[in-house]
Amino acid sequence: MSRMFGTDGVRGIANLELTAGLAYDLGRAGAFVLTEGAHKPKILVGMDTRISGDMLESALVAGILSVGAEAVCLGVVPTPAVAYLTRKYGADAGVVISASHNPVEYNGIKFFNNQGYKLSDDLEDRIQSIIESNFEGVPAPTGEELGRKVIEESALEDYIDFAKSTIDIDLKGLKVALDCANGASYKAAVDTFRQLGAEVVVINNDPDGVNINKNCGSTHPEELMEYVVKKGCDLGLAFDGDADRCLAVDEKGNLINGDFIMAICGKYLKEQGKLNKDVVVVTVMSNLGLDIGLKKENIKTVKTKVGDRYVLEEMLKEEYKLGGEQSGHVIFLDYNTTGDGLVTGLQIATIVKKSCKSLSELAAMMTELPQILVNATVPNNKKDIHEKDEEIALEIKKIEERLHGCGRVLIRPSGTEPLVRVMLEGENQNELDEMAHALAKLIEKKANI
């Protein structure tokens, strides 16, 4: 059977692929694997604003209770809140029901261990094998041994207090625009910035269950880019559906992606003496301009495969403090164990206030090389076609020769969708565009033969 867990938990179209039955199974198997040996273990459950969350929460919680664990429901909270609160509340595990930046019809279930870290592949595989073995050896307690559901009213407040504690100044005098993607940050982000004294204007913070990520948030920041200028803000912040990502917008309406955020924060942390070994961990998708910008500050970059879990793995191994992805998934390991959009936004706002510089001035430390990303639609079983097909290999070689050392070709199968992503980087945008589209067409053609 194919692997159930993707790069970020189990994800699929809710009620079709990610059914209530599967959620129940995941709750039951996850609770068993993550709490073995604990008496009356405690598992936190949080979710984003999508309509399928209620159905999946009910089923997941039923699974957790069926093995005698206690389910502590946090309601709608950002993903990083679950990671943090799992540690704060001394829980045995945390679960998030969210499909992050995906459209509303999708949902997902991802687990955190008792330290607030995403699970290793081995643990995920164990959960899957228990489901596939039809729960052989998993207890089915009765009577007083069953689990109980608890609703934690102060979860959001506790997370907001934590987020505020990550900075050491107030934000009075800053005007900040927030785009909450009609998702999990709709209360957390607005309340935090207001409590810190910033003047806050906000869009897309009115979730109705179906408008999450819809033409808004970090995947569609265009509205925010206009709004920041229109409202005369110092900066704008765009979150994704579960608020583990954050992109910024400068006072001129320019998008400041995760690479720029890491450049600005890396330089700031180094000046504070808080950037261990003067290293920022990035993925292979990060722009070459980031390497060049950080190098000028005598900061090295360490590269990993795409996926925040690989960034985190590298950070933990070498005790690096800052890492992340171009998508705005930034990990500040001194504060949280996963990408945290709110913490990221607060760090940026703090640097703007403390430096007395505009965000556009701060971002000028890095110049982005043109990068083109084109998706090729391929069947799931053909995602490695570019490694096997000679014609595709030859085409890639030709493109690399044309870029003559001032760029690169990166081909990467999507972890969650039937796509292969074709990324080209270099100096000439039009030339890259043409080559990337031609290569994506070739990959599609060969994969669908």
C-alpha positions in Angstrom: 0.0 0.0 0.0 1.3 3.5 -0.8 2.4 5.8 2.0 -0.5 7.6 3.7 1.6 10.5 5.0 2.9 13.2 2.7 5.3 15.9 3.4 2.9 17.5 5.8 0.7 14.9 7.4 -2.2 13.1 5.7 -3.9 15.3 3.2 -6.8 15.0 0.7 -10.2 16.1 -0.3 -12.3 16.0 2.8 -15.1 13.4 2.8 -13.7 11.8 -0.4 -10.1 11.0 0.3 -9.8 12.2 3.9 -13.0 10.6 5.3 -14.4 10.6 8.8 -13.5 6.9 8.9 -9.9 7.6 8.1 -9.8 10.5 10.7 -11.2 8.1 13.3 -8.5 5.5 12.4 -5.7 8.2 12.6 -7.0 9.4 15.9 -7.0 5.8 17.3 -3.7 4.7 15.9 -2.0 8.1 16.5 -3.1 8.2 20.1 -1.9 4.6 20.6 1.6 5.1 19.0 2.3 8.5 20.6 1.2 7.7 24.1 2.3 4.1 24.7 2.9 3.6 28.4 1.3 6.8 29.5 -1.7 6.4 31.9 -4.6 8.5 30.7 -2.6 10.3 28.1 -3.5 13.8 26.9 -3.7 14.8 23.3 -4.3 18.4 22.0 -6.5 18.9 19.0 -6.6 22.2 17.0 -7.9 23.1 13.6 -8.3 25.9 11.0 -11.5 27.5 9.8 -12.5 25.2 7.0 -16.0 23.7 7.0 -14.8 20.1 7.1 -13.0 20.7 10.3 -16.0 20.0 12.5 -16.6 16.6 10.9 -13.0 15.6 11.0 -12.5 16.8 14.6 -15.5 14.8 15.8 -14.1 11.6 14.2 -10.5 12.2 15.2 -11.5 12.9 18.8 -13.7 9.7 18.8 -10.6 7.7 17.8 -8.5 9.3 20.5 -11.1 8.6 23.2 -11.5 5.0 22.0 -8.0 4.1 23.2 -8.5 5.7 26.6 -6.7 9.0 25.9 -8.0 12.4 26.8 -8.7 14.8 23.9 -8.2 18.5 24.7 -9.9 20.6 22.0 -8.4 24.0 21.4 -10.8 25.1 18.7 -9.6 27.3 15.8 -5.9 28.1 16.5 -2.8 28.4 14.3 -0.7 25.2 13.7 2.2 26.7 15.6 -0.1 27.3 18.6 -0.6 23.5 18.8 3.1 22.9 18.7 3.7 25.4 21.5 0.8 24.5 23.7 1.6 20.7 23.5 4.8 21.6 25.4 3.2 24.3 27.7 0.3 22.0 28.8 2.6 18.9 29.2 0.5 17.0 26.6 1.6 13.6 25.2 0.9 14.8 21.6 -0.8 17.4 19.5 -2.9 17.1 16.3 -3.8 19.8 13.8 -6.7 19.5 11.4 -5.7 21.7 8.5 -4.7 21.7 4.8 -2.6 24.8 5.3 -2.5 26.8 2.1 -4.7 24.4 0.0 -8.2 25.3 -1.2 -11.2 24.7 1.0 -12.2 21.2 -0.3 -8.9 19.8 1.1 -8.1 19.1 4.7 -5.3 17.3 6.5 -4.3 15.8 9.8 -0.8 16.2 11.2 0.7 15.2 14.4 3.2 16.7 16.8 5.1 14.7 19.5 5.2 15.8 23.1 8.0 18.2 22.3 6.0 20.0 19.6 8.0 18.5 16.7 6.4 17.0 13.6 6.8 13.2 13.6 9.6 11.2 12.0 8.8 9.1 9.0 9.3 6.0 11.2 6.5 7.1 13.6 4.2 8.0 10.7 4.8 4.6 9.2 4.0 2.9 12.5 0.7 4.7 12.7 -0.1 3.6 9.1 0.9 0.0 9.8 -1.4 -0.2 12.9 -4.3 1.0 10.7 -3.4 -1.6 8.0 -3.1 -4.4 10.6 -6.7 -3.6 11.6 -5.5 -2.3 15.0 -4.0 -5.6 16.1 -2.9 -5.3 19.7 -4.5 -1.9 20.2 -6.7 -1.9 23.4 -10.4 -1.1 23.3 -11.0 0.0 26.8 -14.5 0.0 28.4 -16.2 1.7 31.4 -14.1 4.2 33.3 -11.0 3.4 31.1 -12.4 5.3 28.1 -11.1 8.8 27.3 -12.8 12.1 27.9 -13.1 15.2 25.8 -12.1 18.6 27.3 -12.5 22.0 25.8 -9.6 24.4 26.6 -11.0 27.9 26.7 -7.7 29.7 27.2 -5.7 28.2 24.4 -5.8 31.2 22.1 -4.9 33.6 24.9 -2.0 31.4 26.1 -0.6 31.4 22.5 -1.0 35.1 22.1 0.9 35.7 25.4 3.7 33.4 24.1 3.9 35.3 20.8 4.1 38.6 22.5 6.9 37.3 24.7 9.1 36.7 21.6 9.8 40.4 21.2 11.1 42.9 23.7 9.5 46.2 22.6 6.0 47.4 22.0 4.9 48.3 18.4 3.4 51.7 19.1 3.8 54.1 16.2 3.7 51.3 13.5 0.8 50.9 11.2 0.4 47.3 10.1 -2.0 45.7 7.6 -2.8 42.1 8.2 -4.3 39.6 5.7 -5.5 36.6 7.8 -6.5 34.4 4.7 -9.9 33.9 6.5 -8.0 31.2 8.3 -6.6 30.3 11.7 -4.9 33.6 12.4 -8.1 35.7 12.1 -8.2 36.4 15.8 -4.6 35.6 17.0 -2.8 38.0 14.7 -5.2 40.9 15.1 -5.4 40.6 18.9 -1.6 40.2 19.2 -0.6 43.3 17.2 -3.3 45.4 18.8 -2.3 44.4 22.3 1.3 45.4 21.4 0.1 48.9 20.5 0.3 48.8 16.7 -2.3 50.5 14.6 -3.9 47.6 12.9 -5.9 47.5 9.7 -7.1 44.1 8.5 -8.5 42.2 5.5 -9.8 38.6 5.1 -10.4 38.0 8.8 -14.1 37.0 8.5 -14.0 33.2 8.0 -17.2 31.5 6.9 -15.9 28.0 6.5 -15.5 28.2 2.8 -13.5 31.3 2.1 -10.2 30.2 3.6 -7.2 31.0 1.3 -9.7 32.2 -1.4 -7.8 34.8 -3.4 -6.2 36.0 -0.2 -3.4 35.3 2.3 0.2 34.3 1.6 -0.7 32.4 -1.6 -2.6 35.5 -3.1 -1.0 38.6 -1.5 -2.1 40.9 -4.4 -5.0 42.5 -2.4 -2.7 43.2 0.6 0.0 44.7 -1.7 -2.6 47.3 -2.9 -4.1 47.7 0.6 -0.8 48.6 2.3 -0.2 51.5 -0.1 -3.8 52.7 0.0 -3.9 52.7 3.8 -0.4 54.2 4.1 0.9 51.3 6.3 4.5 50.8 7.4 4.2 47.1 6.4 1.7 44.3 5.7 1.7 40.7 6.7 0.0 37.9 4.9 -0.6 34.5 6.6 -1.7 31.2 5.1 -4.7 29.1 6.2 -3.1 27.6 9.3 -0.8 30.6 10.0 2.5 28.7 10.0 3.6 30.9 7.1 4.0 34.6 6.8 4.9 36.8 3.9 5.5 40.6 4.2 4.7 43.6 2.1 6.8 46.7 2.3 5.5 50.3 2.5 5.6 50.6 -1.3 3.5 47.5 -1.9 6.3 45.2 -2.9 6.1 41.5 -1.8 8.8 40.5 0.7 9.0 36.7 0.4 10.5 34.2 2.8 14.0 34.6 1.3 14.0 38.3 2.0 12.5 37.7 5.5 15.4 35.3 6.3 18.0 37.7 4.9 16.6 40.6 7.1 16.2 38.4 10.2 19.5 36.6 9.7 21.4 39.9 9.6 19.5 41.2 12.7 20.1 38.0 14.7 23.8 38.1 13.8 24.0 41.7 15.1 22.3 40.6 18.3 24.8 37.7 18.7 21.9 35.2 18.4 22.7 33.5 15.1 24.5 30.4 16.1 27.5 29.7 13.9 26.3 32.5 11.6 24.3 30.1 9.5 20.8 30.3 8.0 19.3 27.0 6.8 17.4 27.2 3.5 16.0 24.8 0.9 17.2 24.2 -2.6 14.3 26.4 -3.8 15.6 29.5 -2.1 16.8 32.2 -4.5 20.6 32.4 -5.3 20.2 36.1 -4.4 19.7 35.1 -0.8 23.1 33.3 -0.7 24.8 36.4 -2.2 23.0 38.9 0.2 23.9 36.8 3.3 27.5 36.3 2.2 28.0 40.0 2.2 27.1 39.9 5.9 29.4 37.0 6.5 26.5 34.6 7.0 26.6 31.2 5.5 23.6 29.2 4.1 23.1 25.5 4.5 20.8 23.9 2.0 18.3 21.1 2.5 15.6 19.3 0.5 12.3 21.1 0.1 10.0 20.9 3.1 10.2 22.6 6.5 10.7 19.2 8.2 14.1 18.9 6.5 15.0 22.4 7.4 14.1 21.7 11.0 16.1 18.4 11.0 19.2 20.2 9.9 18.7 23.0 12.5 18.3 20.6 15.3 21.3 18.5 14.3 23.6 21.5 14.2 21.8 23.8 16.7 21.2 26.5 14.0 18.7 29.1 15.1 17.1 30.4 11.9 15.8 28.5 8.8 13.0 28.4 6.4 11.5 28.5 3.0 10.8 31.0 0.3 7.1 30.4 0.9 7.3 32.2 4.2 7.6 29.2 6.4 10.3 30.5 8.8 11.5 28.7 11.9 12.9 30.7 14.8 14.2 27.8 16.9 14.7 29.9 20.0 10.9 30.4 20.1 9.0 27.6 18.5 9.5 24.1 17.1 7.8 24.7 13.7 7.2 27.6 11.3 5.2 30.3 13.1 3.7 33.0 11.0 2.8 35.2 13.9 6.2 35.0 15.4 7.8 35.7 12.0 5.5 38.8 11.5 6.4 40.1 15.0 10.1 39.8 14.3 9.9 41.7 11.1 7.8 44.5 12.7 10.3 44.7 15.6 13.3 45.0 13.2 11.4 47.8 11.3 10.7 49.7 14.6 14.2 49.2 16.1 16.2 50.0 13.0 14.2 53.1 12.2 14.4 52.0 8.6 11.6 51.2 6.2 11.0 47.6 5.2 12.0 48.4 1.6 15.4 49.7 2.9 15.9 46.6 5.0 15.0 44.3 2.1 17.5 46.1 -0.2 20.3 43.9 1.3 19.2 41.2 -1.1 18.6 41.3 -4.9 16.5 38.5 -6.2 17.6 36.7 -9.4 14.7 35.9 -11.7 13.1 32.6 -10.9 10.4 30.8 -12.9 8.2 28.1 -11.5 6.0 26.0 -13.8 3.8 23.1 -12.8 3.6 20.0 -15.0 0.6 17.8 -14.3 1.6 14.2 -14.2 0.1 11.0 -12.8 1.3 10.2 -9.2 3.2 7.1 -10.4 5.1 9.1 -13.0 6.5 11.8 -10.7 10.1 10.6 -11.3 9.8 10.6 -15.1 12.6 13.3 -15.3 15.0 10.9 -13.7 14.3 8.1 -16.1 13.6 9.7 -19.5 16.6 10.3 -21.7 15.0 13.1 -23.8 14.1 15.0 -20.7 17.6 14.6 -19.3 19.1 15.9 -22.6 16.7 18.9 -22.5 17.8 19.8 -19.0 21.4 19.5 -19.9 20.9 21.9 -22.9 19.1 24.5 -20.6 22.0 24.3 -18.1 24.5 25.0 -20.8 22.4 28.0 -22.0 22.5 29.4 -18.4 26.3 29.2 -18.5 26.8 29.0 -14.7 24.6 31.9 -13.8 21.5 29.9 -13.0 20.1 26.5 -12.4 17.4 24.0 -13.2 15.5 22.3 -10.3 12.8 19.7 -10.8 10.8 18.6 -7.8 7.8 16.3 -7.5 5.0 17.8 -5.3 4.5 16.0 -2.0 0.7 16.7 -2.0 -0.5 17.0 -5.6 -0.1 15.1 -8.9 2.4 17.7 -10.1 6.1 18.1 -10.9 7.4 21.6 -10.3 9.9 22.9 -12.8 12.0 25.7 -11.5 14.5 27.7 -13.5 16.7 30.5 -12.1 19.0 32.9 -14.1 19.4 36.4 -15.3 17.0 36.7 -18.2 13.3 36.4 -17.2 11.9 36.0 -20.8 14.4 33.4 -21.7 13.7 31.5 -18.5 10.0 31.7 -19.0 10.3 30.2 -22.5 12.6 27.3 -21.4 10.6 26.4 -18.3 7.3 26.2 -20.1 8.9 24.1 -22.9 10.4 21.7 -20.3 7.2 21.4 -18.4 5.3 20.6 -21.6 7.9 17.9 -22.4 7.6 16.4 -19.0 3.7 16.3 -19.2 3.8 14.8 -22.7 6.2 12.0 -21.7 4.5 11.3 -18.4 1.1 11.0 -20.0 2.0 8.7 -22.9 
